Amino acid sequence: MDADIALILLQDGVVNGAVYALLALSLVLVFSVTRVILIPQGEFVAYGALTYAALDAGKVPGSIWMLGLLGVAACLAGLWSMRHHASRGAVLRLLAGTLLLPAVVIGVTLLLAGRAIGVAGEAVLTVLIVAPMAPYLYDIAFKPLAEASVLTLLIAAVGTHLALMGVGLVLFGPEGFRATAFSDAVLSIGSQTIQGQSIWVVASTATTMLALYLFFGFTLFGKALHATAVNRLGARLVGISTALSGRIAFGLAGVIGAMGGILVAPLTTVYYDSGFLIGLKGFVAAIVGGMVSYPLAALAAVLVGVVESFSTFWASAFKEVIVFTVILPVLLVRSLRSPVAEDEE
């Protein structure tokens, strides 16, 4: 391996790591607020990529019907939960958020699909379709289990992942899809060339990290989420709705997942089940970050991407094994440093 090949592999690793960083950030966010290990985060990436690819091909994405179905289910779940203390305002807000919003998004998609709305329009429409699915899933599958153990929440997350993957096969089919890149520009630095799409990926990840920093540091909702992550009971005692915090956290995860899918679609062919491996690599990075540190999770994601890139060159048949082995020394060190704790009841 010469220096040029090493630089090419490093570039690919950083780009892939930037995508994994998005997933790691959303996993840390959701876990810190709700204690849910969001295994379905990879499905949001796959749904985002396939929805964007369908719009790019001038087709109506099947995910809009999934959005409508989830909205109806979330509406029914919300009406059931407030059956004893429902107010007119609360019911109207629920109906607007779970029925009116999906109806508007579906109508706009049917109107614009097949028209030349440009890459930016397709990206925005993709986020509008995929992002609301996450808070709907929270209301349906996780909100009723909010006080359950982490193991119970993990089982619910695995079940949700399997359901979404099966629905993805029905909606998008077994074929893979790829979309048009945001930019065809090529930047040359010496003997190295950097694709415009790669710059978009890294810049989007950096912008997302900055936006999350500003959100948590300077907005009321961000501070409420941070308070919920630090002490759920204390947050509830001072009037912060943990249910609303969970919904916001899932909503942000949905936005990040859709963005990740949009960025991935021009780089590689995406299938209905491609999100699983992408999500697992983001999970490895989140684990290295202790499921609490955003900067450490992002750095670990870049490390995972670089390890994957060089593993592909040296031992492509074992690249997944090598990548997931990264987590073993981290778990070993933490198990030796952590005190023995009683099993959770």
KELOFI-218617 format. One record per residue (C-alpha): residue in one letter; chain; residue number from 1; x, y, z. Coordinates in nm, 2 decimals. Example, Ala and Ser with C-alpha at 12.3 -4.5 7.8 and 13.67 -1.06 7.14 Angstrom:
+------+------+-----+--------+--------+--------+
| code | unit | pos |      u |      v |      w |
+------+------+-----+--------+--------+--------+
|    A |    A |   1 |   1.23 |  -0.45 |   0.78 |
|    S |    A |   2 |   1.37 |  -0.11 |   0.71 |
+------+------+-----+--------+--------+--------+
//
This chain:
+------+------+-----+--------+--------+--------+
| code | unit | pos |      u |      v |      w |
+------+------+-----+--------+--------+--------+
|    M |    A |   1 |   0.00 |   0.00 |   0.00 |
|    D |    A |   2 |   0.14 |   0.34 |  -0.10 |
|    A |    A |   3 |   0.06 |   0.68 |   0.04 |
|    D |    A |   4 |  -0.19 |   0.76 |  -0.24 |
|    I |    A |   5 |  -0.40 |   0.45 |  -0.17 |
|    A |    A |   6 |  -0.38 |   0.51 |   0.21 |
|    L |    A |   7 |  -0.51 |   0.86 |   0.16 |
|    I |    A |   8 |  -0.80 |   0.73 |  -0.07 |
|    L |    A |   9 |  -0.89 |   0.48 |   0.20 |
|    L |    A |  10 |  -0.87 |   0.75 |   0.47 |
|    Q |    A |  11 |  -1.10 |   0.97 |   0.27 |
|    D |    A |  12 |  -1.36 |   0.69 |   0.22 |
|    G |    A |  13 |  -1.33 |   0.61 |   0.59 |
|    V |    A |  14 |  -1.40 |   0.97 |   0.70 |
|    V |    A |  15 |  -1.70 |   1.00 |   0.47 |
|    N |    A |  16 |  -1.85 |   0.67 |   0.59 |
|    G |    A |  17 |  -1.77 |   0.77 |   0.95 |
|    A |    A |  18 |  -1.95 |   1.10 |   0.91 |
|    V |    A |  19 |  -2.27 |   0.90 |   0.82 |
|    Y |    A |  20 |  -2.21 |   0.67 |   1.12 |
|    A |    A |  21 |  -2.16 |   0.97 |   1.33 |
|    L |    A |  22 |  -2.52 |   1.09 |   1.25 |
|    L |    A |  23 |  -2.66 |   0.77 |   1.37 |
|    A |    A |  24 |  -2.44 |   0.76 |   1.68 |
|    L |    A |  25 |  -2.55 |   1.11 |   1.77 |
|    S |    A |  26 |  -2.92 |   1.01 |   1.74 |
|    L |    A |  27 |  -2.87 |   0.69 |   1.93 |
|    V |    A |  28 |  -2.71 |   0.88 |   2.22 |
|    L |    A |  29 |  -2.98 |   1.14 |   2.21 |
|    V |    A |  30 |  -3.27 |   0.90 |   2.23 |
|    F |    A |  31 |  -3.11 |   0.67 |   2.49 |
|    S |    A |  32 |  -3.01 |   0.96 |   2.72 |
|    V |    A |  33 |  -3.37 |   1.10 |   2.71 |
|    T |    A |  34 |  -3.58 |   0.78 |   2.70 |
|    R |    A |  35 |  -3.35 |   0.49 |   2.79 |
|    V |    A |  36 |  -3.44 |   0.33 |   2.45 |
|    I |    A |  37 |  -3.16 |   0.18 |   2.24 |
|    L |    A |  38 |  -3.31 |   0.28 |   1.91 |
|    I |    A |  39 |  -3.23 |  -0.03 |   1.70 |
|    P |    A |  40 |  -3.48 |   0.10 |   1.42 |
|    Q |    A |  41 |  -3.26 |   0.40 |   1.36 |
|    G |    A |  42 |  -3.11 |   0.22 |   1.07 |
|    E |    A |  43 |  -3.45 |   0.18 |   0.92 |
|    F |    A |  44 |  -3.50 |   0.55 |   0.92 |
|    V |    A |  45 |  -3.18 |   0.58 |   0.71 |
|    A |    A |  46 |  -3.30 |   0.31 |   0.47 |
|    Y |    A |  47 |  -3.65 |   0.47 |   0.44 |
|    G |    A |  48 |  -3.49 |   0.81 |   0.38 |
|    A |    A |  49 |  -3.26 |   0.68 |   0.11 |
|    L |    A |  50 |  -3.52 |   0.48 |  -0.07 |
|    T |    A |  51 |  -3.78 |   0.76 |  -0.04 |
|    Y |    A |  52 |  -3.53 |   1.01 |  -0.18 |
|    A |    A |  53 |  -3.43 |   0.76 |  -0.46 |
|    A |    A |  54 |  -3.80 |   0.72 |  -0.55 |
|    L |    A |  55 |  -3.86 |   1.09 |  -0.57 |
|    D |    A |  56 |  -3.54 |   1.13 |  -0.77 |
|    A |    A |  57 |  -3.67 |   0.87 |  -1.02 |
|    G |    A |  58 |  -4.00 |   1.06 |  -1.05 |
|    K |    A |  59 |  -4.20 |   0.79 |  -0.86 |
|    V |    A |  60 |  -4.44 |   0.82 |  -0.57 |
|    P |    A |  61 |  -4.26 |   0.66 |  -0.27 |
|    G |    A |  62 |  -4.44 |   0.39 |  -0.09 |
|    S |    A |  63 |  -4.33 |   0.53 |   0.25 |
|    I |    A |  64 |  -4.61 |   0.79 |   0.23 |
|    W |    A |  65 |  -4.87 |   0.52 |   0.30 |
|    M |    A |  66 |  -4.66 |   0.40 |   0.59 |
|    L |    A |  67 |  -4.66 |   0.75 |   0.73 |
|    G |    A |  68 |  -5.04 |   0.77 |   0.70 |
|    L |    A |  69 |  -5.08 |   0.43 |   0.87 |
|    L |    A |  70 |  -4.85 |   0.52 |   1.16 |
|    G |    A |  71 |  -5.03 |   0.86 |   1.20 |
|    V |    A |  72 |  -5.37 |   0.68 |   1.23 |
|    A |    A |  73 |  -5.22 |   0.43 |   1.48 |
|    A |    A |  74 |  -5.06 |   0.71 |   1.68 |
|    C |    A |  75 |  -5.39 |   0.90 |   1.69 |
|    L |    A |  76 |  -5.58 |   0.59 |   1.82 |
|    A |    A |  77 |  -5.30 |   0.53 |   2.08 |
|    G |    A |  78 |  -5.32 |   0.90 |   2.19 |
|    L |    A |  79 |  -5.70 |   0.90 |   2.22 |
|    W |    A |  80 |  -5.69 |   0.58 |   2.43 |
|    S |    A |  81 |  -5.42 |   0.73 |   2.66 |
|    M |    A |  82 |  -5.62 |   1.05 |   2.72 |
|    R |    A |  83 |  -5.96 |   0.88 |   2.75 |
|    H |    A |  84 |  -6.01 |   0.98 |   3.11 |
|    H |    A |  85 |  -5.88 |   1.33 |   3.10 |
|    A |    A |  86 |  -5.92 |   1.45 |   2.74 |
|    S |    A |  87 |  -5.97 |   1.82 |   2.67 |
|    R |    A |  88 |  -6.09 |   1.97 |   2.34 |
|    G |    A |  89 |  -5.76 |   2.15 |   2.28 |
|    A |    A |  90 |  -5.55 |   1.83 |   2.35 |
|    V |    A |  91 |  -5.77 |   1.63 |   2.11 |
|    L |    A |  92 |  -5.75 |   1.89 |   1.84 |
|    R |    A |  93 |  -5.37 |   1.91 |   1.87 |
|    L |    A |  94 |  -5.35 |   1.53 |   1.86 |
|    L |    A |  95 |  -5.57 |   1.51 |   1.54 |
|    A |    A |  96 |  -5.37 |   1.79 |   1.38 |
|    G |    A |  97 |  -5.04 |   1.62 |   1.46 |
|    T |    A |  98 |  -5.13 |   1.26 |   1.37 |
|    L |    A |  99 |  -5.40 |   1.29 |   1.09 |
|    L |    A | 100 |  -5.38 |   1.64 |   0.94 |
|    L |    A | 101 |  -5.00 |   1.65 |   0.91 |
|    P |    A | 102 |  -4.97 |   1.31 |   0.73 |
|    A |    A | 103 |  -5.26 |   1.40 |   0.50 |
|    V |    A | 104 |  -5.09 |   1.72 |   0.40 |
|    V |    A | 105 |  -4.76 |   1.55 |   0.34 |
|    I |    A | 106 |  -4.92 |   1.27 |   0.14 |
|    G |    A | 107 |  -5.11 |   1.53 |  -0.07 |
|    V |    A | 108 |  -4.80 |   1.74 |  -0.14 |
|    T |    A | 109 |  -4.61 |   1.43 |  -0.23 |
|    L |    A | 110 |  -4.87 |   1.31 |  -0.48 |
|    L |    A | 111 |  -4.88 |   1.66 |  -0.63 |
|    L |    A | 112 |  -4.51 |   1.70 |  -0.66 |
|    A |    A | 113 |  -4.39 |   1.35 |  -0.74 |
|    G |    A | 114 |  -4.27 |   1.33 |  -1.10 |
|    R |    A | 115 |  -4.22 |   1.71 |  -1.13 |
|    A |    A | 116 |  -3.88 |   1.87 |  -1.15 |
|    I |    A | 117 |  -3.85 |   2.01 |  -0.79 |
|    G |    A | 118 |  -3.48 |   1.97 |  -0.78 |
|    V |    A | 119 |  -3.25 |   1.80 |  -0.54 |
|    A |    A | 120 |  -3.32 |   2.04 |  -0.25 |
|    G |    A | 121 |  -3.70 |   1.99 |  -0.29 |
|    E |    A | 122 |  -3.67 |   1.62 |  -0.30 |
|    A |    A | 123 |  -3.45 |   1.62 |   0.01 |
|    V |    A | 124 |  -3.69 |   1.84 |   0.21 |
|    L |    A | 125 |  -3.99 |   1.63 |   0.10 |
|    T |    A | 126 |  -3.80 |   1.31 |   0.21 |
|    V |    A | 127 |  -3.75 |   1.46 |   0.55 |
|    L |    A | 128 |  -4.11 |   1.56 |   0.58 |
|    I |    A | 129 |  -4.22 |   1.20 |   0.49 |
|    V |    A | 130 |  -3.97 |   1.00 |   0.71 |
|    A |    A | 131 |  -3.91 |   1.22 |   1.01 |
|    P |    A | 132 |  -4.27 |   1.21 |   1.16 |
|    M |    A | 133 |  -4.26 |   0.83 |   1.16 |
|    A |    A | 134 |  -4.02 |   0.84 |   1.46 |
|    P |    A | 135 |  -4.24 |   1.02 |   1.71 |
|    Y |    A | 136 |  -4.54 |   0.82 |   1.59 |
|    L |    A | 137 |  -4.35 |   0.50 |   1.67 |
|    Y |    A | 138 |  -4.27 |   0.65 |   2.01 |
|    D |    A | 139 |  -4.64 |   0.70 |   2.08 |
|    I |    A | 140 |  -4.73 |   0.36 |   1.96 |
|    A |    A | 141 |  -4.45 |   0.13 |   2.09 |
|    F |    A | 142 |  -4.24 |   0.31 |   2.35 |
|    K |    A | 143 |  -4.45 |   0.56 |   2.54 |
|    P |    A | 144 |  -4.67 |   0.29 |   2.70 |
|    L |    A | 145 |  -4.35 |   0.13 |   2.82 |
|    A |    A | 146 |  -4.18 |   0.45 |   2.94 |
|    E |    A | 147 |  -4.13 |   0.32 |   3.30 |
|    A |    A | 148 |  -4.03 |  -0.04 |   3.19 |
|    S |    A | 149 |  -3.68 |  -0.18 |   3.23 |
|    V |    A | 150 |  -3.41 |  -0.11 |   2.97 |
|    L |    A | 151 |  -3.43 |  -0.48 |   2.87 |
|    T |    A | 152 |  -3.80 |  -0.45 |   2.80 |
|    L |    A | 153 |  -3.74 |  -0.14 |   2.60 |
|    L |    A | 154 |  -3.47 |  -0.31 |   2.40 |
|    I |    A | 155 |  -3.70 |  -0.60 |   2.32 |
|    A |    A | 156 |  -3.96 |  -0.35 |   2.20 |
|    A |    A | 157 |  -3.69 |  -0.18 |   1.99 |
|    V |    A | 158 |  -3.59 |  -0.51 |   1.83 |
|    G |    A | 159 |  -3.95 |  -0.59 |   1.75 |
|    T |    A | 160 |  -4.00 |  -0.25 |   1.59 |
|    H |    A | 161 |  -3.69 |  -0.29 |   1.38 |
|    L |    A | 162 |  -3.81 |  -0.63 |   1.25 |
|    A |    A | 163 |  -4.15 |  -0.49 |   1.17 |
|    L |    A | 164 |  -4.01 |  -0.19 |   0.99 |
|    M |    A | 165 |  -3.77 |  -0.40 |   0.79 |
|    G |    A | 166 |  -4.06 |  -0.63 |   0.68 |
|    V |    A | 167 |  -4.27 |  -0.33 |   0.58 |
|    G |    A | 168 |  -3.98 |  -0.19 |   0.39 |
|    L |    A | 169 |  -3.97 |  -0.50 |   0.18 |
|    V |    A | 170 |  -4.34 |  -0.46 |   0.10 |
|    L |    A | 171 |  -4.31 |  -0.09 |   0.03 |
|    F |    A | 172 |  -3.99 |  -0.07 |  -0.17 |
|    G |    A | 173 |  -3.94 |  -0.43 |  -0.30 |
|    P |    A | 174 |  -3.62 |  -0.64 |  -0.29 |
|    E |    A | 175 |  -3.44 |  -0.43 |  -0.55 |
|    G |    A | 176 |  -3.17 |  -0.18 |  -0.46 |
|    F |    A | 177 |  -3.19 |   0.19 |  -0.56 |
|    R |    A | 178 |  -2.95 |   0.47 |  -0.60 |
|    A |    A | 179 |  -3.00 |   0.85 |  -0.63 |
|    T |    A | 180 |  -2.84 |   1.14 |  -0.80 |
|    A |    A | 181 |  -2.56 |   1.31 |  -0.61 |
|    F |    A | 182 |  -2.61 |   1.66 |  -0.47 |
|    S |    A | 183 |  -2.31 |   1.78 |  -0.67 |
|    D |    A | 184 |  -2.09 |   1.66 |  -0.95 |
|    A |    A | 185 |  -1.81 |   1.88 |  -0.86 |
|    V |    A | 186 |  -1.46 |   1.73 |  -0.80 |
|    L |    A | 187 |  -1.20 |   1.89 |  -0.59 |
|    S |    A | 188 |  -0.84 |   1.81 |  -0.67 |
|    I |    A | 189 |  -0.57 |   1.83 |  -0.40 |
|    G |    A | 190 |  -0.24 |   1.71 |  -0.54 |
|    S |    A | 191 |  -0.29 |   1.35 |  -0.65 |
|    Q |    A | 192 |  -0.61 |   1.32 |  -0.46 |
|    T |    A | 193 |  -0.96 |   1.39 |  -0.58 |
|    I |    A | 194 |  -1.26 |   1.46 |  -0.35 |
|    Q |    A | 195 |  -1.61 |   1.42 |  -0.48 |
|    G |    A | 196 |  -1.87 |   1.69 |  -0.41 |
|    Q |    A | 197 |  -2.10 |   1.44 |  -0.25 |
|    S |    A | 198 |  -1.83 |   1.35 |   0.01 |
|    I |    A | 199 |  -1.80 |   1.72 |   0.10 |
|    W |    A | 200 |  -2.17 |   1.73 |   0.14 |
|    V |    A | 201 |  -2.17 |   1.44 |   0.38 |
|    V |    A | 202 |  -1.89 |   1.57 |   0.60 |
|    A |    A | 203 |  -2.03 |   1.93 |   0.60 |
|    S |    A | 204 |  -2.39 |   1.80 |   0.68 |
|    T |    A | 205 |  -2.26 |   1.60 |   0.98 |
|    A |    A | 206 |  -2.06 |   1.90 |   1.11 |
|    T |    A | 207 |  -2.36 |   2.12 |   1.07 |
|    T |    A | 208 |  -2.58 |   1.88 |   1.25 |
|    M |    A | 209 |  -2.34 |   1.86 |   1.54 |
|    L |    A | 210 |  -2.33 |   2.24 |   1.56 |
|    A |    A | 211 |  -2.71 |   2.26 |   1.54 |
|    L |    A | 212 |  -2.75 |   2.00 |   1.82 |
|    Y |    A | 213 |  -2.50 |   2.20 |   2.04 |
|    L |    A | 214 |  -2.69 |   2.52 |   1.98 |
|    F |    A | 215 |  -3.03 |   2.34 |   2.04 |
|    F |    A | 216 |  -2.92 |   2.19 |   2.37 |
|    G |    A | 217 |  -2.74 |   2.50 |   2.49 |
|    F |    A | 218 |  -2.96 |   2.79 |   2.39 |
|    T |    A | 219 |  -3.33 |   2.67 |   2.35 |
|    L |    A | 220 |  -3.59 |   2.59 |   2.61 |
|    F |    A | 221 |  -3.68 |   2.25 |   2.45 |
|    G |    A | 222 |  -3.31 |   2.16 |   2.44 |
|    K |    A | 223 |  -3.26 |   2.24 |   2.80 |
|    A |    A | 224 |  -3.57 |   2.04 |   2.89 |
|    L |    A | 225 |  -3.44 |   1.74 |   2.70 |
|    H |    A | 226 |  -3.10 |   1.78 |   2.88 |
|    A |    A | 227 |  -3.28 |   1.79 |   3.21 |
|    T |    A | 228 |  -3.48 |   1.48 |   3.13 |
|    A |    A | 229 |  -3.16 |   1.30 |   3.03 |
|    V |    A | 230 |  -2.99 |   1.40 |   3.36 |
|    N |    A | 231 |  -3.28 |   1.32 |   3.59 |
|    R |    A | 232 |  -3.62 |   1.20 |   3.46 |
|    L |    A | 233 |  -3.79 |   1.22 |   3.80 |
|    G |    A | 234 |  -3.65 |   1.56 |   3.88 |
|    A |    A | 235 |  -3.75 |   1.69 |   3.53 |
|    R |    A | 236 |  -4.11 |   1.56 |   3.59 |
|    L |    A | 237 |  -4.12 |   1.73 |   3.94 |
|    V |    A | 238 |  -4.04 |   2.07 |   3.79 |
|    G |    A | 239 |  -4.31 |   2.04 |   3.52 |
|    I |    A | 240 |  -4.12 |   1.90 |   3.23 |
|    S |    A | 241 |  -4.32 |   1.65 |   3.03 |
|    T |    A | 242 |  -4.11 |   1.34 |   2.98 |
|    A |    A | 243 |  -4.35 |   1.21 |   2.72 |
|    L |    A | 244 |  -4.31 |   1.53 |   2.52 |
|    S |    A | 245 |  -3.93 |   1.51 |   2.57 |
|    G |    A | 246 |  -3.93 |   1.15 |   2.43 |
|    R |    A | 247 |  -4.14 |   1.26 |   2.14 |
|    I |    A | 248 |  -3.90 |   1.54 |   2.06 |
|    A |    A | 249 |  -3.60 |   1.31 |   2.09 |
|    F |    A | 250 |  -3.75 |   1.06 |   1.86 |
|    G |    A | 251 |  -3.85 |   1.34 |   1.62 |
|    L |    A | 252 |  -3.49 |   1.46 |   1.61 |
|    A |    A | 253 |  -3.37 |   1.10 |   1.55 |
|    G |    A | 254 |  -3.61 |   1.08 |   1.26 |
|    V |    A | 255 |  -3.48 |   1.39 |   1.10 |
|    I |    A | 256 |  -3.12 |   1.28 |   1.15 |
|    G |    A | 257 |  -3.20 |   0.93 |   1.01 |
|    A |    A | 258 |  -3.37 |   1.08 |   0.70 |
|    M |    A | 259 |  -3.08 |   1.31 |   0.65 |
|    G |    A | 260 |  -2.84 |   1.01 |   0.67 |
|    G |    A | 261 |  -3.04 |   0.82 |   0.41 |
|    I |    A | 262 |  -3.04 |   1.12 |   0.18 |
|    L |    A | 263 |  -2.66 |   1.15 |   0.21 |
|    V |    A | 264 |  -2.61 |   0.77 |   0.16 |
|    A |    A | 265 |  -2.84 |   0.73 |  -0.14 |
|    P |    A | 266 |  -2.60 |   0.88 |  -0.40 |
|    L |    A | 267 |  -2.29 |   0.70 |  -0.25 |
|    T |    A | 268 |  -2.41 |   0.34 |  -0.27 |
|    T |    A | 269 |  -2.70 |   0.12 |  -0.37 |
|    V |    A | 270 |  -2.95 |   0.09 |  -0.08 |
|    Y |    A | 271 |  -3.18 |  -0.20 |  -0.02 |
|    Y |    A | 272 |  -3.47 |  -0.23 |   0.22 |
|    D |    A | 273 |  -3.25 |  -0.40 |   0.48 |
|    S |    A | 274 |  -2.94 |  -0.19 |   0.43 |
|    G |    A | 275 |  -3.01 |   0.02 |   0.73 |
|    F |    A | 276 |  -2.95 |  -0.26 |   0.98 |
|    L |    A | 277 |  -2.57 |  -0.28 |   0.92 |
|    I |    A | 278 |  -2.54 |   0.10 |   0.90 |
|    G |    A | 279 |  -2.73 |   0.13 |   1.23 |
|    L |    A | 280 |  -2.51 |  -0.13 |   1.40 |
|    K |    A | 281 |  -2.20 |   0.06 |   1.31 |
|    G |    A | 282 |  -2.35 |   0.37 |   1.45 |
|    F |    A | 283 |  -2.44 |   0.17 |   1.76 |
|    V |    A | 284 |  -2.07 |   0.06 |   1.79 |
|    A |    A | 285 |  -1.97 |   0.43 |   1.79 |
|    A |    A | 286 |  -2.24 |   0.52 |   2.04 |
|    I |    A | 287 |  -2.12 |   0.24 |   2.27 |
|    V |    A | 288 |  -1.76 |   0.36 |   2.25 |
|    G |    A | 289 |  -1.90 |   0.70 |   2.35 |
|    G |    A | 290 |  -2.06 |   0.54 |   2.66 |
|    M |    A | 291 |  -2.41 |   0.63 |   2.52 |
|    V |    A | 292 |  -2.37 |   0.97 |   2.69 |
|    S |    A | 293 |  -2.09 |   1.16 |   2.51 |
|    Y |    A | 294 |  -2.18 |   1.32 |   2.18 |
|    P |    A | 295 |  -1.82 |   1.43 |   2.08 |
|    L |    A | 296 |  -1.67 |   1.09 |   2.18 |
|    A |    A | 297 |  -1.95 |   0.91 |   1.98 |
|    A |    A | 298 |  -1.87 |   1.12 |   1.67 |
|    L |    A | 299 |  -1.50 |   1.06 |   1.70 |
|    A |    A | 300 |  -1.56 |   0.69 |   1.75 |
|    A |    A | 301 |  -1.78 |   0.69 |   1.44 |
|    V |    A | 302 |  -1.50 |   0.83 |   1.23 |
|    L |    A | 303 |  -1.27 |   0.56 |   1.37 |
|    V |    A | 304 |  -1.52 |   0.29 |   1.28 |
|    G |    A | 305 |  -1.54 |   0.43 |   0.92 |
|    V |    A | 306 |  -1.16 |   0.43 |   0.89 |
|    V |    A | 307 |  -1.13 |   0.08 |   1.02 |
|    E |    A | 308 |  -1.39 |  -0.04 |   0.78 |
|    S |    A | 309 |  -1.22 |   0.13 |   0.49 |
|    F |    A | 310 |  -0.88 |  -0.02 |   0.56 |
|    S |    A | 311 |  -1.04 |  -0.36 |   0.64 |
|    T |    A | 312 |  -1.21 |  -0.36 |   0.30 |
|    F |    A | 313 |  -0.87 |  -0.32 |   0.14 |
|    W |    A | 314 |  -0.68 |  -0.58 |   0.34 |
|    A |    A | 315 |  -0.95 |  -0.84 |   0.42 |
|    S |    A | 316 |  -1.28 |  -0.75 |   0.25 |
|    A |    A | 317 |  -1.43 |  -1.09 |   0.35 |
|    F |    A | 318 |  -1.39 |  -1.01 |   0.72 |
|    K |    A | 319 |  -1.44 |  -0.64 |   0.72 |
|    E |    A | 320 |  -1.77 |  -0.66 |   0.92 |
|    V |    A | 321 |  -1.61 |  -0.89 |   1.18 |
|    I |    A | 322 |  -1.31 |  -0.65 |   1.21 |
|    V |    A | 323 |  -1.54 |  -0.35 |   1.25 |
|    F |    A | 324 |  -1.75 |  -0.50 |   1.52 |
|    T |    A | 325 |  -1.45 |  -0.63 |   1.70 |
|    V |    A | 326 |  -1.36 |  -0.27 |   1.78 |
|    I |    A | 327 |  -1.62 |  -0.28 |   2.05 |
|    L |    A | 328 |  -1.47 |  -0.57 |   2.25 |
|    P |    A | 329 |  -1.18 |  -0.39 |   2.41 |
|    V |    A | 330 |  -1.40 |  -0.10 |   2.50 |
|    L |    A | 331 |  -1.65 |  -0.33 |   2.67 |
|    L |    A | 332 |  -1.37 |  -0.52 |   2.85 |
|    V |    A | 333 |  -1.21 |  -0.21 |   2.99 |
|    R |    A | 334 |  -1.54 |  -0.07 |   3.11 |
|    S |    A | 335 |  -1.64 |  -0.40 |   3.27 |
|    L |    A | 336 |  -1.31 |  -0.41 |   3.46 |
|    R |    A | 337 |  -1.34 |  -0.04 |   3.57 |
|    S |    A | 338 |  -1.71 |  -0.05 |   3.66 |
|    P |    A | 339 |  -1.82 |  -0.16 |   4.01 |
|    V |    A | 340 |  -2.04 |  -0.47 |   4.04 |
|    A |    A | 341 |  -2.41 |  -0.37 |   4.04 |
|    E |    A | 342 |  -2.72 |  -0.56 |   4.13 |
|    D |    A | 343 |  -2.94 |  -0.68 |   3.85 |
|    E |    A | 344 |  -3.23 |  -0.44 |   3.77 |
|    E |    A | 345 |  -3.56 |  -0.56 |   3.90 |
+------+------+-----+--------+--------+--------+
//
